[in-house]
Amino acid sequence: MSAADIPQITLNDGTTLPAVGFGTYQLNGSSGVEGMIRAVHNGYRLLDSAFNYENEGAVGQAVKRAGVPRDELRVVSKLPGRHHAFDQAVTTVEESLYRAGLDYFDLYLIHWPNPSQDRYVEAWQAMIEVKKRGLVRSIGVCNFLPEHLQRLIDETGVTPSVNQVELHPYFPQDEQRAWDAEHGIVTQSWSPLGRANQLLQDPVIGSIAKRLGKSIPQVILRWHHQLGALPLPKAASTERQRENLSLFDFELSSEDMALIATLASPDGRTFDQDPASYEEF
């Protein structure tokens, strides 16, 4: 599938994102650069990174070497939870750009609210500032609950454009997605195909995939799209990268969606509510 065939989602600030992106967690060094270039050549136009992934330099190299105009790409990074003080947050965004060798990010997110530190509003004020300075085009958050989002809106008057959360059929985040949609926030899905669970062998999804002549990952990614979420799958091989993009030439029926909804499980998430011990945040 070519990049031109991927639908565009318009954010609440008027900018756009492709309806599926490419996750870059653990894609580092020269092999990571090659994997990202391969993804761009296979049609991806959104590269999702983070300060804590320690691969912003690799992302920048992929952007430079992929042979696609910069304005056709959407490059994303994230502010770590330990850098929420205003000046530190601004400096971190600048450092992210220096690492990547880019003039701007298309989207920059607060990686998680770090509620025990309770400085996420200050961090959000810093995001508003770097957007004003032109360092980033759009701003958003990750792993924020409705109470965190409401506080940002109440105290700054600025609504995030994106909330990136763990989301897959075992953990569909119905209430969070509904809250985001009601407030004009696009929900992005990290770990859209599950992580260290049995989702890719699920017999319910497998039966739907067999009937449609599609793979289980394609059915899951199509499920995200029909929920209005923007998935960020990661794959190294050309075959898997292309397969994960091919989700716009078929549709799941309402019966299919209802069947997948029965898979939701309270144990479906892959981290505890407070992900403080997870280094990637």
Backbone as CSV, one residue per row, in Angstrom:
resi,resn,N_x,N_y,N_z,CA_x,CA_y,CA_z,C_x,C_y,C_z
1,MET,0.846,-1.196,0.000,0.000,0.000,0.000,0.879,1.242,0.000
2,SER,0.534,2.211,-0.828,1.319,3.436,-0.880,0.861,4.397,0.203
3,ALA,1.733,5.345,0.521,1.393,6.336,1.550,0.146,7.118,1.167
4,ALA,-0.079,7.315,-0.136,-1.228,8.098,-0.588,-2.548,7.408,-0.274
5,ASP,-2.504,6.090,-0.049,-3.734,5.339,0.223,-4.120,5.336,1.699
6,ILE,-3.267,5.871,2.555,-3.535,5.866,3.991,-4.373,7.098,4.344
7,PRO,-5.537,6.913,4.966,-6.359,8.065,5.350,-5.611,8.995,6.302
8,GLN,-5.992,10.256,6.284,-5.404,11.252,7.177,-6.406,11.632,8.259
9,ILE,-5.919,11.779,9.467,-6.746,12.190,10.602,-6.385,13.629,10.959
10,THR,-7.380,14.483,11.048,-7.142,15.885,11.385,-7.257,16.082,12.894
11,LEU,-6.223,16.660,13.480,-6.205,16.906,14.924,-6.964,18.183,15.258
12,ASN,-7.173,18.411,16.555,-7.953,19.579,16.973,-7.236,20.907,16.753
13,ASP,-5.956,20.855,16.357,-5.238,22.089,16.034,-5.112,22.287,14.521
14,GLY,-5.748,21.404,13.742,-5.751,21.548,12.289,-4.656,20.788,11.562
15,THR,-3.675,20.256,12.286,-2.635,19.450,11.640,-3.176,18.037,11.390
16,THR,-2.432,17.252,10.609,-2.910,15.920,10.259,-1.880,14.847,10.609
17,LEU,-2.383,13.634,10.837,-1.554,12.449,11.038,-2.116,11.330,10.172
18,PRO,-1.249,10.474,9.629,-1.759,9.291,8.939,-2.447,8.358,9.927
19,ALA,-3.409,7.572,9.447,-4.255,6.760,10.315,-3.553,5.536,10.889
20,VAL,-2.310,5.292,10.490,-1.485,4.262,11.090,-0.047,4.768,11.089
21,GLY,0.686,4.482,12.163,2.069,4.939,12.254,3.004,3.770,12.501
22,PHE,4.283,4.090,12.658,5.307,3.071,12.847,5.983,3.279,14.194
23,GLY,5.905,2.272,15.077,6.556,2.355,16.376,8.037,2.034,16.263
24,THR,8.882,2.790,16.970,10.330,2.615,16.847,11.002,2.163,18.138
25,TYR,10.234,1.812,19.163,10.832,1.384,20.429,11.755,0.187,20.187
26,GLN,12.994,0.280,20.693,14.042,-0.737,20.563,14.625,-0.833,19.153
27,LEU,14.344,0.146,18.319,15.024,0.246,17.022,16.122,1.293,17.186
28,ASN,17.351,0.830,17.360,18.470,1.716,17.669,19.641,1.436,16.738
29,GLY,20.544,2.399,16.640,21.763,2.212,15.867,21.496,2.027,14.379
30,SER,22.501,1.490,13.682,22.401,1.383,12.224,21.290,0.435,11.790
31,SER,21.088,-0.654,12.544,20.012,-1.573,12.176,18.650,-0.912,12.367
32,GLY,18.540,-0.073,13.406,17.300,0.671,13.614,17.031,1.660,12.503
33,VAL,18.085,2.357,12.070,17.946,3.296,10.957,17.449,2.561,9.709
34,GLU,18.072,1.416,9.412,17.672,0.654,8.227,16.229,0.193,8.328
35,GLY,15.820,-0.243,9.521,14.436,-0.669,9.708,13.452,0.459,9.490
36,MET,13.789,1.662,9.964,12.908,2.810,9.788,12.863,3.261,8.326
37,ILE,14.020,3.264,7.652,14.038,3.610,6.232,13.177,2.622,5.447
38,ARG,13.300,1.354,5.790,12.487,0.329,5.132,11.003,0.629,5.346
39,ALA,10.638,1.026,6.580,9.237,1.344,6.870,8.745,2.507,6.014
40,VAL,9.564,3.549,5.908,9.168,4.699,5.078,9.014,4.276,3.627
41,HIS,9.956,3.482,3.112,9.859,3.009,1.731,8.642,2.121,1.514
42,ASN,8.195,1.460,2.585,7.014,0.603,2.478,5.706,1.360,2.684
43,GLY,5.788,2.682,2.919,4.575,3.492,2.948,4.256,4.207,4.241
44,TYR,4.987,3.919,5.326,4.722,4.621,6.586,5.175,6.069,6.490
45,ARG,4.410,6.943,7.114,4.768,8.360,7.122,4.797,8.947,8.524
46,LEU,4.552,8.127,9.545,4.634,8.578,10.941,5.626,7.682,11.666
47,LEU,6.663,8.287,12.261,7.655,7.568,13.062,7.508,8.010,14.511
48,ASP,7.191,7.070,15.391,6.926,7.380,16.798,8.126,7.011,17.656
49,SER,8.742,8.015,18.269,9.936,7.819,19.087,9.714,8.430,20.469
50,ALA,10.792,8.482,21.263,10.751,9.101,22.586,12.169,9.400,23.039
51,PHE,12.324,10.411,23.882,13.625,10.727,24.470,14.210,9.490,25.143
52,ASN,13.351,8.749,25.861,13.829,7.586,26.603,14.141,6.381,25.729
53,TYR,13.719,6.377,24.488,14.064,5.249,23.617,15.529,5.320,23.186
54,GLU,16.140,6.475,23.381,17.541,6.701,22.996,17.787,6.385,21.516
55,ASN,16.799,6.720,20.694,16.963,6.495,19.258,16.530,7.689,18.408
56,GLU,16.442,8.860,19.040,16.055,10.041,18.258,17.082,10.340,17.167
57,GLY,18.364,10.050,17.435,19.381,10.214,16.404,19.144,9.285,15.233
58,ALA,18.777,8.036,15.535,18.476,7.071,14.474,17.261,7.514,13.670
59,VAL,16.258,8.035,14.358,15.070,8.536,13.654,15.459,9.669,12.704
60,GLY,16.275,10.599,13.207,16.711,11.715,12.368,17.480,11.252,11.136
61,GLN,18.338,10.242,11.326,19.081,9.689,10.191,18.138,9.050,9.178
62,ALA,17.142,8.326,9.669,16.171,7.707,8.771,15.413,8.759,7.975
63,VAL,15.036,9.845,8.638,14.332,10.933,7.951,15.214,11.513,6.848
64,LYS,16.486,11.711,7.152,17.410,12.305,6.165,17.673,11.371,4.987
65,ARG,17.765,10.088,5.272,18.213,9.144,4.253,17.085,8.442,3.504
66,ALA,15.848,8.632,3.928,14.743,7.882,3.325,14.349,8.390,1.944
67,GLY,14.740,9.628,1.627,14.424,10.150,0.306,13.001,10.653,0.148
68,VAL,12.335,10.929,1.281,10.971,11.463,1.262,11.013,12.888,1.801
69,PRO,10.332,13.844,1.154,10.342,15.218,1.655,9.930,15.300,3.124
70,ARG,10.641,16.123,3.885,10.371,16.237,5.325,8.918,16.560,5.603
71,ASP,8.294,17.402,4.782,6.917,17.803,5.091,5.901,16.695,4.830
72,GLU,6.343,15.572,4.265,5.447,14.436,4.078,5.513,13.460,5.252
73,LEU,6.461,13.683,6.156,6.643,12.802,7.295,6.084,13.434,8.568
74,ARG,5.712,12.590,9.513,5.286,13.039,10.829,6.196,12.358,11.855
75,VAL,7.032,13.160,12.502,8.008,12.631,13.448,7.558,13.002,14.866
76,VAL,7.521,12.001,15.732,6.965,12.158,17.079,8.032,11.802,18.109
77,SER,8.108,12.566,19.210,8.926,12.159,20.345,8.196,12.510,21.632
78,LYS,8.835,12.158,22.770,8.128,12.249,24.051,9.048,12.719,25.171
79,LEU,8.449,13.472,26.074,9.137,14.020,27.242,9.106,13.015,28.383
80,PRO,10.257,12.628,28.947,10.248,11.654,30.046,9.645,12.228,31.324
81,GLY,9.106,11.336,32.147,8.437,11.750,33.373,9.331,12.471,34.359
82,ARG,10.637,12.254,34.278,11.566,12.888,35.230,11.941,14.307,34.812
83,HIS,11.456,14.776,33.646,11.820,16.097,33.122,10.612,17.030,33.041
84,HIS,9.797,17.070,34.066,8.571,17.847,34.008,8.728,19.295,34.456
85,ALA,9.806,19.644,35.126,10.010,21.051,35.485,10.058,21.877,34.199
86,PHE,9.474,23.074,34.216,9.271,23.856,32.994,10.555,24.033,32.184
87,ASP,11.585,24.604,32.804,12.821,24.863,32.059,13.468,23.565,31.581
88,GLN,13.409,22.546,32.404,13.988,21.255,32.046,13.231,20.634,30.869
89,ALA,11.920,20.803,30.861,11.108,20.259,29.770,11.441,20.955,28.458
90,VAL,11.550,22.269,28.484,11.897,23.014,27.271,13.265,22.577,26.757
91,THR,14.224,22.473,27.667,15.572,22.040,27.281,15.558,20.632,26.697
92,THR,14.738,19.761,27.251,14.654,18.385,26.754,14.149,18.358,25.319
93,VAL,13.158,19.170,25.006,12.674,19.244,23.623,13.785,19.731,22.701
94,GLU,14.512,20.749,23.148,15.637,21.234,22.344,16.667,20.134,22.133
95,GLU,16.978,19.395,23.191,17.937,18.292,23.080,17.424,17.203,22.140
96,SER,16.131,16.929,22.201,15.545,15.949,21.287,15.783,16.364,19.837
97,LEU,15.595,17.633,19.552,15.797,18.134,18.185,17.270,18.066,17.795
98,TYR,18.160,18.412,18.735,19.598,18.320,18.430,19.996,16.871,18.154
99,ARG,19.491,15.955,18.955,19.798,14.539,18.747,19.341,14.087,17.358
100,ALA,18.130,14.499,17.007,17.555,14.057,15.735,18.102,14.842,14.545
101,GLY,18.688,15.998,14.810,19.146,16.834,13.717,18.002,17.406,12.905
102,LEU,16.887,17.663,13.584,15.695,18.189,12.914,15.407,19.603,13.382
103,ASP,14.667,20.336,12.570,14.283,21.706,12.924,13.026,21.734,13.783
104,TYR,12.200,20.695,13.673,10.948,20.661,14.439,10.463,19.210,14.529
105,PHE,9.635,18.954,15.529,8.875,17.703,15.603,7.440,18.000,15.200
106,ASP,6.820,17.044,14.548,5.416,17.209,14.183,4.503,17.035,15.383
107,LEU,4.941,16.212,16.332,4.141,15.963,17.535,5.092,15.639,18.676
108,TYR,4.861,16.263,19.828,5.664,15.965,21.015,4.697,15.705,22.159
109,LEU,4.943,14.623,22.890,4.019,14.156,23.910,4.681,14.097,25.279
110,ILE,3.912,14.337,26.333,4.364,14.038,27.693,4.198,12.528,27.875
111,HIS,5.287,11.820,28.210,5.275,10.366,28.151,4.327,9.727,29.165
112,TRP,4.204,10.306,30.324,3.184,9.872,31.296,3.057,10.943,32.362
113,PRO,1.946,10.969,33.117,1.722,12.091,34.035,2.623,12.111,35.257
114,ASN,3.242,10.985,35.605,4.107,10.925,36.787,3.400,11.583,37.978
115,PRO,2.216,11.063,38.349,1.371,11.768,39.327,2.004,11.955,40.698
116,SER,2.917,11.076,41.098,3.526,11.252,42.419,4.385,12.508,42.468
117,GLN,4.952,12.892,41.347,5.728,14.124,41.261,4.814,15.336,41.121
118,ASP,3.671,15.148,40.462,2.622,16.170,40.332,3.125,17.463,39.686
119,ARG,3.878,17.320,38.581,4.311,18.508,37.847,3.886,18.428,36.380
120,TYR,2.908,17.583,36.087,2.540,17.403,34.684,1.855,18.631,34.088
121,VAL,1.213,19.457,34.920,0.651,20.702,34.396,1.779,21.655,33.990
122,GLU,2.824,21.689,34.799,4.001,22.498,34.475,4.637,22.000,33.170
123,ALA,4.710,20.690,33.043,5.254,20.120,31.802,4.381,20.496,30.613
124,TRP,3.063,20.502,30.810,2.153,20.874,29.727,2.323,22.344,29.347
125,GLN,2.545,23.194,30.337,2.823,24.603,30.034,4.086,24.740,29.193
126,ALA,5.070,23.871,29.448,6.289,23.868,28.636,5.989,23.411,27.209
127,MET,5.100,22.420,27.062,4.715,21.974,25.718,4.031,23.104,24.944
128,ILE,3.199,23.849,25.633,2.534,25.001,24.998,3.579,26.016,24.539
129,GLU,4.604,26.224,25.359,5.660,27.182,25.033,6.476,26.726,23.822
130,VAL,6.879,25.450,23.777,7.704,25.009,22.642,6.901,24.994,21.349
131,LYS,5.609,24.808,21.466,4.773,24.923,20.260,4.738,26.374,19.775
132,LYS,4.609,27.319,20.706,4.636,28.738,20.339,5.944,29.113,19.651
133,ARG,7.042,28.501,20.103,8.359,28.797,19.538,8.597,28.115,18.187
134,GLY,7.669,27.244,17.782,7.822,26.568,16.499,8.697,25.326,16.555
135,LEU,9.047,24.878,17.768,9.876,23.677,17.882,9.066,22.412,17.618
136,VAL,7.770,22.491,17.878,6.867,21.381,17.598,5.595,21.926,16.957
137,ARG,4.969,21.102,16.135,3.745,21.529,15.439,2.486,21.215,16.257
138,SER,2.484,20.074,16.936,1.337,19.661,17.746,1.844,19.087,19.058
139,ILE,0.995,19.146,20.076,1.390,18.651,21.399,0.300,17.744,21.966
140,GLY,0.747,16.783,22.754,-0.197,15.848,23.348,0.425,15.133,24.524
141,VAL,-0.179,14.015,24.893,0.233,13.287,26.093,0.154,11.785,25.833
142,CYS,0.713,11.019,26.763,0.615,9.557,26.750,0.178,9.084,28.131
143,ASN,-0.634,8.054,28.154,-0.968,7.375,29.412,-1.647,8.295,30.427
144,PHE,-2.372,9.303,29.934,-3.105,10.210,30.811,-4.531,9.702,30.992
145,LEU,-5.006,9.697,32.234,-6.387,9.365,32.549,-7.258,10.615,32.416
146,PRO,-8.597,10.460,32.359,-9.469,11.631,32.246,-9.197,12.707,33.296
147,GLU,-8.904,12.297,34.527,-8.667,13.292,35.583,-7.421,14.138,35.286
148,HIS,-6.395,13.511,34.705,-5.181,14.254,34.341,-5.459,15.200,33.181
149,LEU,-6.178,14.713,32.190,-6.501,15.537,31.017,-7.373,16.727,31.408
150,GLN,-8.369,16.462,32.247,-9.269,17.548,32.646,-8.502,18.649,33.379
151,ARG,-7.549,18.245,34.185,-6.764,19.244,34.918,-5.939,20.097,33.956
152,LEU,-5.340,19.472,32.932,-4.597,20.261,31.932,-5.501,21.292,31.289
153,ILE,-6.689,20.857,30.882,-7.625,21.758,30.206,-8.064,22.874,31.142
154,ASP,-8.402,22.520,32.383,-8.892,23.512,33.338,-7.829,24.552,33.682
155,GLU,-6.568,24.114,33.818,-5.536,25.020,34.317,-4.786,25.774,33.221
156,THR,-4.887,25.314,31.972,-4.166,26.005,30.890,-5.071,26.469,29.753
157,GLY,-6.263,25.892,29.658,-7.159,26.231,28.556,-6.765,25.591,27.231
158,VAL,-5.753,24.742,27.236,-5.276,24.088,26.007,-5.509,22.585,26.115
159,THR,-6.259,22.047,25.158,-6.572,20.621,25.134,-5.519,19.866,24.327
160,PRO,-4.978,18.782,24.844,-4.043,17.986,24.057,-4.670,17.536,22.736
161,SER,-3.832,17.406,21.707,-4.322,16.915,20.419,-4.397,15.398,20.393
162,VAL,-3.537,14.744,21.168,-3.398,13.292,21.140,-3.230,12.770,22.559
163,ASN,-3.803,11.605,22.835,-3.493,10.850,24.047,-3.105,9.447,23.597
164,GLN,-1.835,9.088,23.767,-1.345,7.780,23.347,-1.397,6.838,24.547
165,VAL,-2.132,5.738,24.407,-2.338,4.813,25.514,-2.172,3.372,25.035
166,GLU,-1.928,2.476,25.985,-1.957,1.059,25.640,-3.377,0.688,25.231
167,LEU,-3.494,0.044,24.082,-4.830,-0.274,23.578,-4.727,-1.475,22.639
168,HIS,-5.502,-2.506,22.927,-5.598,-3.684,22.061,-6.861,-4.436,22.470
169,PRO,-7.270,-5.473,21.749,-8.553,-6.121,22.050,-8.688,-6.669,23.467
170,TYR,-7.598,-7.047,24.104,-7.697,-7.495,25.491,-7.800,-6.326,26.467
171,PHE,-7.498,-5.133,26.010,-7.538,-3.926,26.853,-8.023,-2.751,25.989
172,PRO,-9.344,-2.730,25.685,-9.863,-1.790,24.681,-10.068,-0.358,25.160
173,GLN,-9.950,-0.094,26.460,-9.987,1.291,26.951,-11.257,2.037,26.528
174,ASP,-12.405,1.395,26.654,-13.653,1.991,26.180,-13.925,3.369,26.792
175,GLU,-13.784,3.458,28.118,-14.102,4.729,28.793,-13.106,5.818,28.411
176,GLN,-11.825,5.459,28.357,-10.811,6.447,27.998,-11.005,6.938,26.567
177,ARG,-11.263,6.017,25.641,-11.472,6.406,24.245,-12.677,7.320,24.109
178,ALA,-13.738,7.004,24.836,-14.949,7.825,24.776,-14.681,9.232,25.312
179,TRP,-13.931,9.308,26.414,-13.604,10.611,26.999,-12.759,11.426,26.025
180,ASP,-11.745,10.778,25.462,-10.889,11.474,24.494,-11.721,12.011,23.330
181,ALA,-12.573,11.162,22.765,-13.367,11.561,21.601,-14.300,12.714,21.937
182,GLU,-14.894,12.668,23.118,-15.822,13.731,23.544,-15.113,15.080,23.643
183,HIS,-13.808,15.049,23.908,-13.048,16.285,24.073,-12.163,16.607,22.861
184,GLY,-12.396,15.919,21.763,-11.671,16.219,20.533,-10.219,15.781,20.539
185,ILE,-9.900,14.773,21.345,-8.536,14.259,21.456,-8.439,12.948,20.682
186,VAL,-7.469,12.828,19.800,-7.261,11.587,19.061,-6.542,10.585,19.968
187,THR,-7.063,9.369,20.034,-6.418,8.301,20.795,-5.471,7.534,19.882
188,GLN,-4.202,7.472,20.281,-3.232,6.615,19.604,-3.036,5.352,20.432
189,SER,-2.726,4.245,19.746,-2.591,2.954,20.412,-1.142,2.495,20.423
190,TRP,-0.540,2.449,21.628,0.753,1.769,21.696,0.506,0.323,22.096
191,SER,1.436,-0.533,21.701,1.261,-1.985,21.851,-0.059,-2.441,21.223
192,PRO,-0.339,-2.011,19.975,-1.650,-2.286,19.379,-1.904,-3.764,19.103
193,LEU,-0.842,-4.552,18.993,-0.987,-5.989,18.747,-0.747,-6.808,20.012
194,GLY,-0.761,-6.121,21.159,-0.489,-6.811,22.416,1.007,-6.956,22.628
195,ARG,1.374,-7.252,23.853,2.790,-7.399,24.176,2.930,-8.517,25.197
196,ALA,3.647,-9.566,24.794,3.872,-10.711,25.684,2.551,-11.336,26.145
197,ASN,1.565,-11.393,25.228,0.336,-12.117,25.548,-0.073,-12.975,24.354
198,GLN,-1.237,-13.571,24.452,-1.666,-14.553,23.446,-2.534,-13.954,22.346
199,LEU,-2.550,-12.643,22.234,-3.470,-11.994,21.303,-3.294,-12.486,19.868
200,LEU,-2.043,-12.689,19.448,-1.789,-13.067,18.057,-2.129,-14.525,17.769
201,GLN,-2.520,-15.269,18.805,-2.998,-16.635,18.600,-4.463,-16.786,18.994
202,ASP,-5.145,-15.661,19.201,-6.519,-15.729,19.700,-7.443,-16.401,18.682
203,PRO,-8.181,-17.435,19.088,-9.019,-18.163,18.130,-10.198,-17.353,17.602
204,VAL,-10.746,-16.444,18.402,-11.854,-15.613,17.925,-11.391,-14.717,16.777
205,ILE,-10.282,-14.024,16.993,-9.755,-13.162,15.945,-9.278,-14.007,14.763
206,GLY,-8.716,-15.182,15.072,-8.260,-16.077,14.017,-9.387,-16.501,13.099
207,SER,-10.566,-16.762,13.660,-11.705,-17.184,12.827,-12.174,-16.048,11.925
208,ILE,-12.142,-14.820,12.449,-12.520,-13.661,11.632,-11.509,-13.479,10.508
209,ALA,-10.219,-13.588,10.854,-9.164,-13.431,9.854,-9.290,-14.472,8.746
210,LYS,-9.560,-15.711,9.123,-9.680,-16.789,8.128,-10.837,-16.510,7.179
211,ARG,-11.972,-16.069,7.721,-13.138,-15.784,6.876,-12.873,-14.659,5.887
212,LEU,-12.107,-13.661,6.338,-11.836,-12.490,5.501,-10.622,-12.686,4.597
213,GLY,-9.869,-13.760,4.815,-8.648,-13.949,4.034,-7.561,-12.964,4.422
214,LYS,-7.553,-12.578,5.706,-6.568,-11.620,6.222,-5.780,-12.276,7.348
215,SER,-4.707,-11.621,7.785,-3.947,-12.124,8.923,-4.555,-11.601,10.226
216,ILE,-4.194,-12.245,11.340,-4.666,-11.768,12.642,-4.199,-10.332,12.911
217,PRO,-2.911,-9.979,12.662,-2.527,-8.578,12.869,-3.338,-7.595,12.031
218,GLN,-3.654,-7.951,10.787,-4.452,-7.051,9.949,-5.837,-6.833,10.539
219,VAL,-6.457,-7.897,11.050,-7.778,-7.757,11.665,-7.704,-6.872,12.902
220,ILE,-6.673,-7.080,13.733,-6.543,-6.269,14.945,-6.325,-4.801,14.601
221,LEU,-5.466,-4.528,13.638,-5.198,-3.137,13.268,-6.427,-2.493,12.633
222,ARG,-7.190,-3.263,11.866,-8.443,-2.738,11.312,-9.426,-2.420,12.440
223,TRP,-9.451,-3.273,13.468,-10.298,-3.024,14.651,-9.952,-1.672,15.274
224,HIS,-8.666,-1.380,15.426,-8.252,-0.070,15.949,-8.820,1.039,15.081
225,HIS,-8.639,0.909,13.773,-9.076,1.962,12.852,-10.582,2.202,12.969
226,GLN,-11.355,1.115,13.056,-12.808,1.291,13.136,-13.260,1.824,14.483
227,LEU,-12.413,1.675,15.512,-12.718,2.310,16.802,-12.402,3.796,16.785
228,GLY,-11.681,4.261,15.760,-11.253,5.649,15.711,-9.918,5.884,16.372
229,ALA,-9.184,4.806,16.662,-7.854,4.919,17.263,-6.785,4.802,16.182
230,LEU,-5.605,5.363,16.467,-4.500,5.368,15.521,-3.416,4.419,16.023
231,PRO,-3.292,3.221,15.426,-2.331,2.240,15.925,-0.907,2.530,15.468
232,LEU,0.045,2.072,16.297,1.476,2.284,16.025,2.208,0.948,16.076
233,PRO,1.971,0.062,15.106,2.644,-1.229,15.116,4.120,-1.094,14.785
234,LYS,4.902,-2.056,15.257,6.331,-2.112,14.944,6.628,-3.446,14.287
235,ALA,7.413,-3.423,13.231,7.826,-4.657,12.558,9.137,-4.394,11.857
236,ALA,9.995,-5.401,11.814,11.313,-5.230,11.207,11.335,-5.614,9.731
237,SER,10.617,-6.672,9.373,10.708,-7.175,8.005,9.802,-6.408,7.057
238,THR,10.208,-6.359,5.795,9.384,-5.714,4.765,8.007,-6.369,4.690
239,GLU,7.971,-7.692,4.754,6.693,-8.409,4.637,5.728,-8.002,5.747
240,ARG,6.211,-7.999,6.993,5.349,-7.619,8.108,4.984,-6.143,8.061
241,GLN,5.924,-5.281,7.685,5.618,-3.859,7.589,4.500,-3.618,6.589
242,ARG,4.593,-4.258,5.445,3.553,-4.079,4.420,2.227,-4.685,4.861
243,GLU,2.309,-5.838,5.496,1.091,-6.481,5.988,0.364,-5.575,6.975
244,ASN,1.117,-4.954,7.891,0.503,-4.106,8.914,-0.106,-2.829,8.339
245,LEU,0.312,-2.435,7.147,-0.283,-1.252,6.502,-1.545,-1.587,5.728
246,SER,-1.737,-2.856,5.415,-2.849,-3.248,4.540,-4.118,-3.482,5.347
247,LEU,-4.664,-2.403,5.874,-5.877,-2.510,6.678,-7.005,-1.619,6.189
248,PHE,-6.839,-1.032,5.016,-7.841,-0.094,4.532,-8.631,-0.608,3.332
249,ASP,-8.406,-1.876,2.948,-9.109,-2.434,1.794,-10.145,-3.475,2.210
250,PHE,-10.486,-3.509,3.509,-11.545,-4.402,3.974,-12.178,-3.783,5.211
251,GLU,-13.289,-4.367,5.648,-14.024,-3.808,6.789,-14.513,-4.938,7.678
252,LEU,-14.489,-4.700,8.976,-15.060,-5.629,9.940,-16.543,-5.315,10.111
253,SER,-17.363,-6.333,10.137,-18.795,-6.123,10.329,-19.084,-5.759,11.782
254,SER,-20.297,-5.305,12.028,-20.686,-4.992,13.404,-20.638,-6.257,14.264
255,GLU,-20.936,-7.401,13.644,-20.840,-8.671,14.380,-19.391,-8.983,14.735
256,ASP,-18.476,-8.731,13.789,-17.055,-8.930,14.066,-16.608,-8.051,15.233
257,MET,-16.991,-6.791,15.194,-16.585,-5.851,16.243,-17.155,-6.283,17.594
258,ALA,-18.400,-6.762,17.584,-19.020,-7.208,18.834,-18.311,-8.442,19.378
259,LEU,-17.920,-9.349,18.498,-17.184,-10.541,18.921,-15.855,-10.162,19.559
260,ILE,-15.129,-9.250,18.921,-13.831,-8.827,19.450,-14.010,-8.123,20.799
261,ALA,-15.131,-7.420,20.954,-15.399,-6.721,22.217,-15.516,-7.698,23.390
262,THR,-15.886,-8.949,23.110,-16.028,-9.924,24.203,-14.676,-10.368,24.756
263,LEU,-13.588,-10.009,24.079,-12.257,-10.442,24.501,-11.658,-9.565,25.595
264,ALA,-12.291,-8.419,25.881,-11.755,-7.500,26.885,-11.564,-8.209,28.219
265,SER,-10.413,-7.951,28.843,-10.082,-8.624,30.095,-9.440,-7.645,31.058
266,PRO,-9.800,-7.718,32.353,-9.151,-6.817,33.325,-7.654,-7.089,33.432
267,ASP,-7.218,-8.260,32.994,-5.802,-8.601,33.037,-5.127,-8.346,31.694
268,GLY,-5.823,-7.661,30.796,-5.310,-7.494,29.447,-4.198,-6.492,29.302
269,ARG,-4.114,-5.532,30.224,-3.071,-4.517,30.106,-1.720,-5.124,30.435
270,THR,-0.652,-4.481,29.984,0.684,-5.050,30.178,1.531,-4.274,31.172
271,PHE,0.972,-3.275,31.837,1.683,-2.657,32.952,0.671,-2.248,34.005
272,ASP,1.122,-2.074,35.233,0.249,-1.635,36.307,-0.147,-0.182,36.085
273,GLN,-1.167,0.259,36.823,-1.685,1.611,36.614,-0.596,2.673,36.777
274,ASP,0.326,2.455,37.713,1.437,3.373,37.897,2.674,2.746,37.276
275,PRO,3.078,3.194,36.072,4.172,2.529,35.379,5.528,3.090,35.759
276,ALA,5.701,3.499,37.016,6.924,4.184,37.429,8.171,3.331,37.225
277,SER,8.008,2.019,37.305,9.184,1.163,37.177,9.546,0.874,35.729
278,TYR,8.757,1.397,34.801,9.019,1.113,33.390,9.889,2.217,32.791
279,GLU,11.085,1.811,32.388,12.073,2.783,31.967,11.637,3.606,30.765
280,GLU,10.814,3.006,29.892,10.439,3.734,28.672,9.564,4.947,28.938
281,PHE,9.052,5.083,30.170,8.262,6.263,30.488,9.126,7.377,31.050
